[in-house]
Amino acid sequence: ATVEELMVNGICEEHVRCACHTLQLSIKNHIDPPKPKNAPAPINPTSGLIATFRKLVNKIHASPLLTENLRTAQSGGPAAEVIVEIPEDDVNEGSSQEDADDDATNRHNVHGSPRRHTLKLIQDVVTRWNSTYYMLSRCVQLKLPLCKLMNELGLEGPSDNDWVTGELLCHFMKPFQTVTDYLQGEKYPTLGSLSRKVTQLLLYLSRPKPPQSWGLNKDWAGLPIAVTCMRDFLLNDLTKRWDTGNVLLGMAAVVDPRYKSLEWLKRHQQHTIQKQLLEEMFAVVGLPVNENPPANEDDVPNEPNVKRRRFDDCDFVDEDEQDKQETSEVAASEHALHRAVQGEYDAWLLVPEARLMDANSPIDPLAWWKMHDGQFPI
């Protein structure tokens, strides 16, 4: 049975989509539209542009001679100046370890002196959408040597407009690549971080203009159609797939020391999530849900004044008084438990969020909980 069927039948109340898989489906459906049966694959401006770069990459990668010519084009002349700017510790994201090792050997010649750093092209794969980003990004990095190679050997490739659009498309896809890399981590991604990441991506898509870091003073409509087409598709598709106000994700964020303020959500969404989490805490200790506790131990429901007497150990006992006393004791116990749970929740909200002090040292939420085990026992 599918998750939707389980939810309809009441077996599964709520589920959370796999974020990486959702990004893979959404982005891949646009940059490589699925081919219908007995029909040619649909082509949109974005997929057509990427196909142009992919064709050039595959052609060069399949030819040892062209690969060596590209390496030579990077080793001298003005085309190499772009490559020199790459840091020495650059990791060839998306490329194989063999490529990385091969690139590392190019940093020094046989005499041990520094040598110009050369890069290989990256081929994309069907199962990883971000491999297409790495392929396009590497092409943009190697624009000058690639254009030099195309002109000298008469190779077909991207036009001048394609290069401009390709660079803008890299800018556009960068936030999605960043989120994908984050979610593929082992220590720092949590269910609580997903709500923030999803909301950030949707806000990014819904902005009237691209970020200022692009250096453009244009709205989305003023950009090449390959970029606006992808932006419109992802905004519509991801809005359908993701619910930014998902209560389960929100509750997970509240118990994450990095995101518990829910600052990226609207106020009414914050209130709904915090209320639901508090009710879940009450339910764990057996307190009634959606019911206000007694204001004090004496606020006990009045029982009908019906006198009933029974014989017990040779003494007459008033059952009404005994029942009232027992009810009062239960109410007092529940009230004390309620105050304890509410107090623990309030104390948690007063603790400042764990802020990132060093960009190279992300906060490990499990390590944070271990450090504060005395204040908040797990």
C-alpha positions in Angstrom: 0.0 0.0 0.0 1.2 3.5 -0.7 1.6 6.1 2.0 -1.4 8.0 0.7 -3.6 4.9 1.1 -2.3 4.3 4.6 -3.1 7.9 5.6 -6.6 7.6 4.1 -7.3 4.4 6.1 -6.0 6.0 9.3 -3.0 3.7 9.6 -0.5 6.5 9.1 -1.5 9.9 10.3 1.3 11.9 8.7 4.5 11.3 6.7 7.5 13.3 5.6 8.8 13.0 2.1 12.5 12.2 1.5 13.9 15.6 0.8 16.8 14.5 -1.4 14.6 12.3 -3.4 12.0 15.1 -3.8 14.6 17.4 -5.1 15.9 14.7 -7.4 12.4 14.1 -8.9 11.5 17.7 -9.2 14.7 19.1 -10.8 15.4 16.0 -12.9 11.9 16.1 -14.3 12.7 19.5 -15.7 16.3 19.3 -16.8 15.7 15.8 -18.3 11.9 15.4 -18.9 10.7 11.8 -18.9 10.2 10.4 -22.4 6.6 9.3 -23.2 6.1 6.0 -24.8 6.2 6.0 -28.7 7.0 9.8 -28.6 10.1 11.9 -28.7 11.3 13.3 -25.4 9.9 16.8 -24.6 12.4 19.6 -24.8 12.2 22.8 -22.8 14.7 25.7 -23.0 16.6 24.5 -19.9 17.0 20.9 -21.0 17.9 22.0 -24.5 20.7 24.2 -23.1 22.0 21.5 -20.8 22.0 19.0 -23.7 24.2 21.3 -25.7 26.8 21.4 -22.9 26.4 17.6 -22.3 27.1 16.9 -26.0 30.4 18.8 -25.9 31.5 17.2 -22.6 30.8 13.7 -23.8 32.6 14.3 -27.1 35.8 15.5 -25.3 35.6 12.9 -22.6 35.3 10.1 -25.2 38.5 11.3 -27.0 41.9 11.0 -25.3 43.3 13.4 -28.0 40.7 16.1 -27.2 41.2 15.5 -23.5 44.9 16.1 -23.8 44.2 19.2 -26.0 42.0 20.6 -23.3 44.8 20.0 -20.7 47.2 21.8 -23.0 44.9 24.7 -23.4 44.8 25.1 -19.7 48.6 24.8 -19.3 49.6 28.0 -21.1 48.3 31.2 -22.6 45.6 33.5 -21.4 43.1 30.7 -21.1 45.0 29.3 -18.2 44.7 32.4 -16.1 41.1 31.5 -15.1 42.3 28.1 -13.8 45.1 29.5 -11.7 42.5 31.2 -9.4 41.3 27.8 -8.2 42.5 27.1 -4.6 45.1 24.4 -4.1 42.8 22.4 -1.8 40.0 22.5 -4.4 37.9 19.3 -4.3 36.6 18.3 -7.7 33.0 17.9 -6.6 31.1 15.4 -8.7 34.3 13.9 -10.2 35.8 10.6 -9.4 38.7 10.1 -7.0 40.9 9.1 -9.9 40.2 12.5 -11.5 41.0 14.3 -8.2 44.3 12.4 -7.8 45.2 13.1 -11.4 44.5 16.8 -10.9 46.6 16.8 -7.8 49.6 15.5 -9.7 49.4 18.5 -12.0 50.1 20.9 -9.2 53.8 20.2 -9.2 56.2 19.2 -12.0 59.0 16.6 -11.8 61.3 19.1 -10.0 58.7 19.8 -7.3 58.0 23.4 -8.3 54.4 24.6 -8.5 52.7 24.1 -11.8 49.4 25.4 -13.2 46.4 23.5 -12.0 44.3 21.8 -14.7 40.9 20.4 -14.4 38.9 17.7 -16.2 35.4 18.0 -17.5 32.7 16.2 -15.4 30.0 13.9 -16.9 26.6 13.9 -15.3 24.6 10.8 -14.4 20.9 10.1 -14.4 20.6 9.2 -10.7 22.1 12.5 -9.3 20.6 15.8 -10.5 23.5 17.7 -8.9 26.0 15.9 -11.2 24.4 18.0 -14.0 25.1 21.1 -11.9 28.7 20.0 -11.5 29.0 19.4 -15.2 27.7 22.8 -16.1 29.7 24.6 -13.4 32.9 22.9 -14.6 32.2 24.0 -18.2 31.7 27.6 -17.1 35.0 27.3 -15.2 36.7 26.1 -18.3 35.0 28.5 -20.7 38.2 30.1 -22.1 40.1 26.9 -22.8 37.0 25.2 -24.2 36.2 28.1 -26.5 39.9 28.0 -27.6 39.6 24.3 -28.3 36.4 24.7 -30.2 37.8 27.5 -32.4 41.0 25.6 -33.2 39.4 22.3 -34.0 36.1 23.5 -35.3 34.0 21.7 -32.7 30.3 22.4 -32.3 29.4 23.7 -28.9 27.6 26.4 -26.9 27.0 29.8 -28.5 27.9 33.1 -26.8 24.4 33.4 -25.4 24.5 29.8 -24.2 27.6 30.6 -22.1 25.9 33.6 -20.5 22.8 31.5 -19.8 24.8 28.6 -18.5 26.5 30.8 -16.0 23.2 32.3 -14.8 21.8 28.7 -14.6 24.7 27.8 -12.3 23.9 30.7 -10.1 20.2 29.7 -10.0 20.9 26.0 -9.1 23.6 26.8 -6.5 21.1 26.9 -3.5 19.6 23.6 -4.5 23.1 22.0 -4.7 24.0 23.5 -1.3 20.8 22.0 0.3 21.4 18.6 -1.4 25.0 18.4 -0.2 23.8 19.3 3.4 21.1 16.7 3.4 23.6 14.0 2.2 25.7 14.6 5.4 26.0 12.2 8.3 26.2 14.3 11.5 24.4 17.6 11.1 21.2 17.0 9.0 18.1 16.4 11.2 14.4 16.2 10.6 14.2 19.6 12.4 16.5 21.2 9.9 14.4 20.1 6.9 11.6 22.6 7.6 14.0 25.5 7.5 15.8 24.3 4.4 12.5 23.7 2.5 11.2 27.1 3.5 14.4 28.8 2.4 14.2 27.2 -1.0 10.6 28.2 -1.5 11.2 31.8 -0.4 14.2 31.9 -2.8 11.9 30.9 -5.7 9.1 33.2 -4.7 11.3 36.4 -4.6 10.4 38.9 -7.3 14.1 39.3 -8.1 17.2 37.1 -8.1 19.7 37.6 -5.1 21.9 40.7 -5.2 24.9 38.4 -5.2 24.2 37.7 -8.9 25.1 41.3 -9.7 22.0 41.9 -11.7 19.4 44.6 -11.4 16.6 42.6 -13.1 13.6 40.7 -12.0 13.1 37.0 -13.0 11.3 38.0 -16.2 14.3 39.8 -17.5 16.5 36.7 -17.4 17.0 34.2 -20.2 14.1 31.9 -20.7 16.0 28.8 -19.7 16.4 30.3 -16.2 12.9 31.6 -15.8 11.4 28.4 -17.2 13.2 26.3 -14.5 12.3 28.8 -11.8 8.6 28.7 -12.6 8.5 24.9 -12.9 10.3 24.4 -9.5 8.2 26.9 -7.7 5.0 25.2 -8.8 6.2 21.7 -8.4 8.0 22.0 -5.0 5.0 24.0 -3.6 2.8 20.9 -4.3 5.3 18.4 -3.0 6.3 20.3 0.2 4.2 21.8 3.1 6.2 24.4 4.9 3.8 24.3 7.8 4.1 20.6 8.4 3.5 20.1 12.1 5.7 17.1 12.4 8.7 18.9 10.8 8.0 21.9 13.0 7.9 19.9 16.2 11.2 18.3 15.2 12.7 21.8 14.7 11.6 22.9 18.2 13.6 20.2 19.9 16.6 20.9 17.7 18.8 23.4 19.6 19.7 25.2 16.3 16.2 25.9 15.0 13.8 25.9 18.0 12.7 29.5 17.5 11.0 28.6 14.2 11.9 32.1 13.0 11.3 31.2 9.3 7.6 30.4 9.9 4.7 32.7 10.3 3.5 33.5 13.8 0.3 31.4 13.6 2.3 28.4 12.3 4.7 28.8 15.2 1.8 28.9 17.7 0.2 25.8 16.1 3.4 23.8 16.2 4.3 24.8 19.8 0.8 24.0 21.0 0.9 20.6 19.3 4.3 19.7 20.8 3.1 20.7 24.3 0.1 18.4 23.9 2.3 15.6 22.8 4.4 16.1 26.0 1.3 16.0 28.1 0.2 12.8 26.4 3.5 11.1 27.0 3.0 11.4 30.8 -0.7 10.5 30.6 -2.2 13.9 31.0 -5.5 14.7 29.1 -4.9 16.4 25.7 -6.7 19.6 24.7 -8.0 20.1 28.3 -7.1 22.9 30.7 -5.7 21.7 34.0 -7.3 22.8 37.3 -6.1 26.2 38.4 -5.2 24.7 41.9 -5.7 21.6 43.9 -9.1 22.8 45.3 -10.7 23.2 41.8 -12.4 19.8 41.7 -15.7 19.1 39.9 -18.7 19.0 42.2 -20.4 15.7 42.5 -24.1 15.3 43.0 -25.0 15.4 46.7 -26.4 11.9 47.0 -25.7 10.2 50.3 -24.9 6.5 50.1 -23.6 4.5 53.1 -22.0 1.1 53.3 -20.8 -1.1 56.1 -17.0 -1.5 56.1 -15.0 -2.9 59.0 -17.8 -2.2 61.5 -17.7 1.5 60.6 -20.1 3.5 58.6 -18.2 5.3 55.7 -19.6 8.1 53.6 -18.9 7.0 50.0 -19.4 10.5 48.6 -16.8 12.0 50.9 -14.3 9.2 50.0 -14.9 9.6 46.3 -14.5 13.4 46.6 -11.2 12.9 48.4 -9.9 10.5 45.8 -10.9 12.8 43.0 -9.2 15.7 44.7 -6.0 13.8 45.1 -6.0 12.8 41.4 -6.6 16.4 40.4 -3.8 17.6 42.6 -1.4 15.0 41.2 -2.3 15.9 37.6 -1.9 19.6 38.3 1.6 19.1 39.8 2.5 17.0 36.8 1.1 19.5 34.4 3.2 22.3 36.0 6.3 20.2 35.8 5.9 19.5 32.1 5.0 23.1 31.3 8.0 24.3 33.4 10.3 22.0 31.5 8.9 23.2 28.1 9.2 26.9 29.2 12.8 26.4 30.4 13.7 24.8 27.0 12.3 27.8 25.1 14.3 30.2 27.2 17.6 28.6 26.3 19.3 30.6 23.5 19.6 28.9 20.1 22.9 27.2 19.4 24.5 29.5 16.9 27.2 28.7 14.4 30.5 30.2 15.7 32.7 28.9 12.9 31.6 28.2 9.3 34.1 25.3 9.2 32.8 23.7 12.4 29.0 23.1 12.1 27.0 22.5 15.3 26.5 18.8 16.0 23.0 18.6 17.6 23.7 15.2 19.3 26.9 16.6 20.8 24.9 19.6 22.1 22.4 17.4 23.8 25.2 15.4 25.5 26.8 18.6 26.8 23.4 19.7 28.3 22.3 16.3 29.6 22.3 17.6 33.2 19.9 20.4 32.4 17.7 18.4 29.9 18.1 14.6 30.7 17.4 12.4 27.7 
